[in-house]
């Protein structure tokens, strides 16, 4: 009960679990084995075990056998019928974050023949056997059939403390559909919380209802014209980010995260300038596809954290991508009615200019923040403000409906006549 309360206070994320000096065990479930990551706060480990852990390379290498022996003595896994699982330490290191230093131990755990990989008893009493107020929090980090993905928040499944050192782990039979649904939900959340991705898309569709004449945006082109442009831009962006998402997940395509994030900010800046004055009129789909390749590399970092088998990974990529597309479609459906209504009025020029300016300022602030690696007030304020974007869209739609009847509307210009 106390361990569960602590887990609630600490939250489900690894960083949050460090708000108090407790240990954590993260479990990754595959079809034939379970991988465990054990994190033990170094100070607590040294106090409870009496082992002095040296953090320099040579010293840690010398301490490793003693530490491995300590972990092996204090952890065990058995099937419900009492048969022991095979356990093997695959890696050991000291890691640090802003809270503390931990001993990180990775273990490969394999059940005996005929035993389920999803049901077992986990016994662990490291540190808690000597330190009464120490707790061990148990998380399912990756369980595709159980609907848990490593890119999301780990699921808290139990806790250990002095006097209660064994936990029954039962993940049920699970289903591939639960994993697929979890991947869709993760993709939706990732793009919904990714203000930069959404702002890039909005900046691109701001001028979609308009026809370019030279270096300025002119009249409203009509619904069929707008629909064709929207379809081309959204489809190209989807194809672009899907290619690099798949390449990153299966072929190892990658770039350092900072250059990718800077390029994403620059893609928004370019789109914002185009929304103000046409700089690549008629080539929006090509630009959307090219920048989609960059955005896909950012999406691939999430997929890269998945601990999945090849077929599950393929399903997860499909689900994750579908989640992204659902949110993109929702954004277009919510934003475009207001833009289509406003595009028929003389006030759309001001709306588009303000929108382009906001996107340009946001992109510049994000680019500076990502190049320097330091947060800035402008970028933080924009992130907060964009959280209220749905309300702004609603206000714009209402304003467009109220103003359309009173304002002089602009008739669509036949595209065929323009071409002529």
C-alpha positions in Angstrom: 0.0 0.0 0.0 2.8 2.4 0.9 4.7 1.5 -2.2 1.6 2.2 -4.3 1.2 5.6 -2.6 4.8 6.4 -3.4 4.3 5.4 -7.0 1.4 7.7 -7.2 3.4 10.6 -5.8 6.4 9.8 -8.0 4.4 9.4 -11.2 5.1 6.8 -14.0 8.0 8.4 -15.7 11.6 7.4 -14.9 12.5 10.9 -14.0 9.5 11.3 -11.7 10.4 8.0 -10.0 13.5 9.7 -8.8 11.7 12.3 -6.7 12.5 10.0 -3.8 15.6 7.8 -3.5 13.8 4.5 -4.4 14.7 1.7 -6.7 12.8 0.9 -9.9 12.4 -2.1 -12.1 11.2 -1.7 -15.7 10.0 -4.8 -17.5 9.9 -5.2 -21.3 7.8 -8.2 -22.4 8.6 -10.0 -25.6 7.0 -13.3 -26.9 9.7 -15.6 -25.5 11.5 -13.6 -22.8 11.4 -10.6 -20.5 14.0 -7.9 -20.3 14.4 -6.1 -17.0 16.1 -2.8 -16.2 17.0 -2.3 -12.6 17.8 1.1 -11.3 19.3 1.4 -7.8 20.2 4.8 -6.3 23.9 4.6 -5.8 23.9 6.2 -2.3 21.2 3.8 -1.1 23.0 0.8 -2.6 26.3 1.7 -0.9 24.5 2.3 2.4 22.4 -0.9 2.3 25.0 -3.3 0.9 28.3 -1.9 2.2 29.7 -2.0 -1.3 31.8 1.0 -2.2 31.0 1.7 -5.8 33.7 3.6 -7.7 32.4 5.5 -10.7 35.7 5.9 -12.7 36.1 3.3 -15.5 38.9 1.3 -14.0 37.3 1.3 -10.5 33.9 0.3 -11.8 35.3 -2.5 -13.9 37.0 -3.9 -10.8 33.7 -3.6 -8.8 31.5 -5.1 -11.4 31.9 -8.8 -10.4 31.0 -8.0 -6.8 28.0 -5.9 -7.9 26.8 -8.6 -10.3 27.0 -11.1 -7.5 25.0 -8.8 -5.2 22.2 -8.4 -7.8 22.1 -12.1 -8.6 21.7 -13.0 -4.9 18.9 -10.5 -4.4 16.7 -11.2 -7.5 14.9 -14.2 -8.7 12.0 -15.1 -11.0 9.9 -18.3 -10.8 7.0 -19.6 -12.8 3.6 -20.1 -11.0 4.5 -23.8 -10.6 7.7 -23.0 -8.8 10.2 -23.6 -11.6 13.0 -21.0 -11.8 13.5 -18.8 -14.8 17.0 -18.4 -16.4 18.5 -15.0 -15.7 21.5 -13.3 -17.2 23.0 -9.9 -16.6 23.6 -8.3 -20.0 24.8 -4.8 -19.0 25.8 -2.8 -16.0 26.6 0.9 -15.7 26.4 4.0 -13.5 24.1 6.6 -15.0 23.3 10.1 -13.8 20.5 12.5 -14.2 19.5 15.8 -12.6 18.3 14.0 -9.5 20.9 11.3 -8.6 23.3 8.7 -9.7 22.0 5.1 -10.2 23.4 1.7 -10.8 21.7 0.5 -14.0 21.5 -3.3 -14.4 19.9 -4.9 -17.5 18.9 -8.5 -17.2 17.6 -11.1 -19.7 15.0 -13.4 -18.1 13.8 -16.5 -19.9 11.0 -18.8 -18.6 11.4 -22.6 -18.4 9.9 -24.7 -21.2 6.1 -24.5 -21.3 5.8 -21.6 -18.9 4.1 -18.4 -19.9 6.3 -15.3 -20.4 3.4 -13.2 -19.1 2.9 -14.8 -15.7 5.6 -15.1 -13.0 6.6 -14.2 -9.5 9.4 -11.6 -9.2 11.3 -11.7 -5.9 13.7 -8.8 -5.1 15.1 -7.6 -1.8 18.2 -5.5 -2.8 18.6 -2.6 -0.4 15.2 -3.2 1.2 16.5 -6.1 3.2 18.6 -3.6 5.2 17.0 -0.2 4.7 13.5 -0.2 6.1 12.2 2.9 4.4 13.5 2.0 0.9 11.0 0.9 -1.8 11.1 -0.7 -5.2 8.6 0.4 -7.8 7.7 -2.0 -10.6 6.8 -0.8 -14.1 5.7 -2.5 -17.3 7.5 -0.3 -19.8 7.0 -2.3 -23.0 4.3 -4.9 -23.5 2.9 -4.7 -27.0 0.2 -7.3 -26.4 -0.7 -5.6 -23.1 -1.0 -2.2 -24.7 2.2 -0.7 -23.2 4.8 0.9 -25.5 8.3 2.1 -24.5 7.6 5.5 -26.1 4.7 6.1 -23.7 4.5 6.3 -20.0 5.4 3.1 -18.2 2.6 1.4 -16.4 3.0 1.0 -12.6 2.2 -2.6 -11.8 3.4 -3.0 -8.2 5.8 -2.2 -5.4 8.1 -4.0 -3.1 9.2 -3.1 0.4 10.7 -4.7 3.5 8.3 -7.5 4.5 6.9 -7.7 1.0 9.7 -8.7 -1.4 7.7 -10.8 -3.9 5.2 -9.6 -6.5 3.0 -11.7 -8.8 3.2 -10.4 -12.3 0.2 -11.3 -14.5 -0.1 -9.5 -17.8 -3.0 -11.7 -19.0 -3.1 -13.2 -22.5 -2.9 -9.8 -24.2 -3.8 -9.1 -27.8 -2.0 -7.6 -30.8 -4.9 -5.2 -31.2 -4.2 -3.7 -27.8 -0.6 -2.9 -29.0 -1.9 -1.5 -32.3 -4.4 0.7 -30.4 -1.7 1.9 -28.0 0.5 2.8 -31.0 -2.3 4.8 -32.5 -2.9 6.6 -29.2 0.8 7.3 -28.8 1.0 8.8 -32.4 -2.0 11.0 -31.7 -0.6 12.2 -28.4 2.9 12.8 -29.9 1.6 15.0 -32.8 -1.0 16.7 -30.6 1.7 17.7 -28.1 4.2 18.5 -30.9 3.3 22.1 -31.4 6.1 22.6 -34.0 4.8 19.8 -36.3 1.2 21.2 -36.2 2.4 24.8 -36.7 4.3 23.8 -39.8 1.2 22.2 -41.2 -1.0 25.2 -40.3 1.5 27.6 -41.9 1.4 25.6 -45.1 -2.3 25.6 -45.3 -2.9 29.2 -44.5 -2.5 30.4 -48.1 -4.2 27.2 -49.5 -7.4 29.0 -50.5 -5.6 31.8 -52.3 -4.1 32.2 -55.8 -0.6 33.6 -56.1 0.1 36.5 -58.5 3.7 37.2 -58.7 5.0 37.9 -55.2 1.7 38.4 -53.5 -1.4 36.3 -52.6 -4.5 37.4 -54.5 -8.1 36.2 -54.7 -9.9 33.2 -53.2 -9.6 30.3 -55.6 -12.8 28.4 -54.7 -13.5 25.2 -52.9 -12.3 22.7 -55.5 -9.0 24.6 -56.0 -8.5 24.7 -52.2 -9.3 21.1 -51.7 -6.8 20.0 -54.4 -4.1 22.1 -52.8 -4.9 20.7 -49.3 -4.9 17.2 -50.5 -1.5 17.6 -52.2 0.2 19.3 -49.3 -1.1 16.9 -46.6 -0.4 13.8 -48.7 3.1 14.9 -49.5 3.9 15.7 -45.9 2.5 12.2 -44.9 4.6 10.5 -47.6 7.7 12.4 -46.5 7.5 11.7 -42.8 6.4 8.1 -43.4 9.5 7.3 -45.4 11.9 8.5 -42.8 9.8 7.1 -40.0 10.1 3.6 -41.6 13.7 4.2 -42.5 14.6 5.2 -39.0 12.7 2.3 -37.4 14.0 -0.5 -39.7 17.1 0.8 -41.4 18.6 2.9 -38.7 18.4 6.2 -40.5 19.1 8.9 -38.0 20.6 12.4 -37.4 21.6 13.9 -34.0 18.4 15.2 -32.4 19.5 18.8 -32.1 20.1 19.4 -35.9 16.7 17.6 -36.6 14.9 19.9 -34.2 16.6 23.0 -35.6 15.6 22.0 -39.2 12.0 21.5 -38.0 12.1 25.1 -36.7 13.5 26.3 -40.0 10.8 24.5 -41.9 8.2 26.4 -39.9 10.0 29.7 -40.6 10.1 29.0 -44.4 6.4 28.1 -44.4 5.6 31.2 -42.4 7.4 33.4 -44.9 5.5 31.6 -47.7 2.2 32.2 -46.0 3.0 35.9 -45.9 4.4 36.2 -49.5 4.5 33.3 -52.0 8.1 32.1 -52.4 7.4 28.6 -53.8 3.8 29.0 -55.2 2.7 25.8 -57.0 5.5 23.8 -55.3 3.9 23.5 -51.9 3.5 19.7 -52.1 7.2 19.3 -53.0 8.3 21.5 -50.1 5.9 19.7 -47.7 7.3 16.3 -48.8 10.9 17.5 -48.4 10.3 18.9 -44.9 8.2 15.9 -44.1 11.4 13.8 -44.4 12.9 15.9 -41.6 9.8 15.7 -39.4 9.8 11.9 -39.9 13.3 11.7 -38.3 11.9 13.2 -35.2 9.0 10.8 -35.2 11.5 7.9 -35.6 13.2 8.7 -32.3 10.0 7.7 -30.6 9.7 4.4 -32.6 13.4 3.8 -31.9 12.6 3.3 -28.2 10.2 0.5 -28.8 11.4 -2.9 -27.6 9.6 -5.0 -30.2 9.9 -7.9 -32.5 9.9 -7.2 -36.2 6.3 -7.9 -36.9 5.1 -6.0 -33.8 7.4 -3.1 -34.8 5.8 -3.0 -38.3 2.3 -3.0 -36.7 3.4 -0.3 -34.2 4.8 1.9 -37.0 1.5 1.6 -38.9 -0.5 2.4 -35.8 1.8 5.3 -34.8 1.6 6.8 -38.3 -2.2 6.3 -38.4 -2.4 8.3 -35.1 -0.4 11.1 -36.6 -2.6 11.2 -39.6 -5.8 11.2 -37.6 -4.7 14.3 -35.7 -3.5 16.0 -38.9 -6.9 15.3 -40.5 -8.6 16.6 -37.4 -6.5 19.8 -37.5 -7.4 20.4 -41.2 -11.1 19.7 -40.6 -11.2 22.1 -37.7 -9.1 24.9 -39.2 -10.2 24.9 -42.8 -13.9 26.0 -42.3 -12.7 29.2 -40.7 -10.0 29.8 -43.4 -12.5 29.1 -46.2 -15.0 31.5 -44.7 -12.5 34.2 -44.0 -10.8 33.8 -47.4 -14.0 35.1 -49.0 -13.7 38.4 -47.1 -11.2 41.2 -47.4 -10.2 40.6 -43.8 -8.4 37.4 -44.6 -5.2 39.3 -45.6 -4.9 40.5 -42.1 -5.7 37.1 -40.5 -3.1 35.4 -42.8 -0.4 38.0 -42.0 -0.9 37.7 -38.3 -0.9 33.9 -38.5 2.3 34.0 -40.6 3.9 36.4 -38.1 3.1 34.2 -35.1 4.5 31.1 -36.9 7.6 33.1 -37.9 8.2 34.3 -34.3 7.6 30.9 -32.9 10.0 29.3 -35.4 12.7 31.8 -34.7 12.4 31.4 -30.9 12.5 27.6 -31.2 15.5 27.7 -33.6 17.4 29.9 -31.2 16.5 27.7 -28.2 17.5 24.5 -30.0 20.8 25.9 -31.4 21.9 27.2 -28.0 20.4 24.3 -26.0 18.9 26.8 -23.6 15.2 27.6 -23.0 14.1 31.1 -23.7 11.1 33.1 -22.5 9.6 33.7 -25.9 9.6 30.0 -26.9 8.1 29.0 -23.5 5.4 31.6 -23.8 4.5 30.4 -27.3 4.3 26.8 -26.2 1.9 27.8 -23.5 -0.2 30.0 -25.8 -0.4 27.2 -28.4 -2.1 25.1 -25.8 -5.1 27.4 -26.3 -5.1 27.0 -30.1 -8.4 25.1 -30.3 -10.2 28.0 -28.6 -8.7 30.4 -31.1 -9.9 28.3 -34.0 -13.4 28.3 -32.5 -13.3 32.0 -32.1 -12.1 32.5 -35.7 -14.9 30.2 -37.0 -17.6 32.1 -35.1 -16.1 35.5 -36.2 -16.0 34.3 -39.8 -19.6 33.2 -39.7 -20.7 36.5 -38.1 -18.7 38.6 -40.5 -19.4 36.8 -43.7 -23.0 38.1 -43.9 -22.0 41.7 -43.3 -18.7 41.9 -45.3 -18.4 42.2 -49.0 -17.4 38.7 -50.1 -14.8 37.9 -52.7 -16.0 35.7 -55.5 -13.7 32.8 -56.5 -11.6 33.4 -59.6 -12.0 30.6 -62.1 -8.7 28.7 -62.2 -9.0 28.0 -65.9 -9.2 31.8 -66.6 -6.1 32.4 -64.5 -4.2 29.8 -66.4 -5.2 31.4 -69.6 
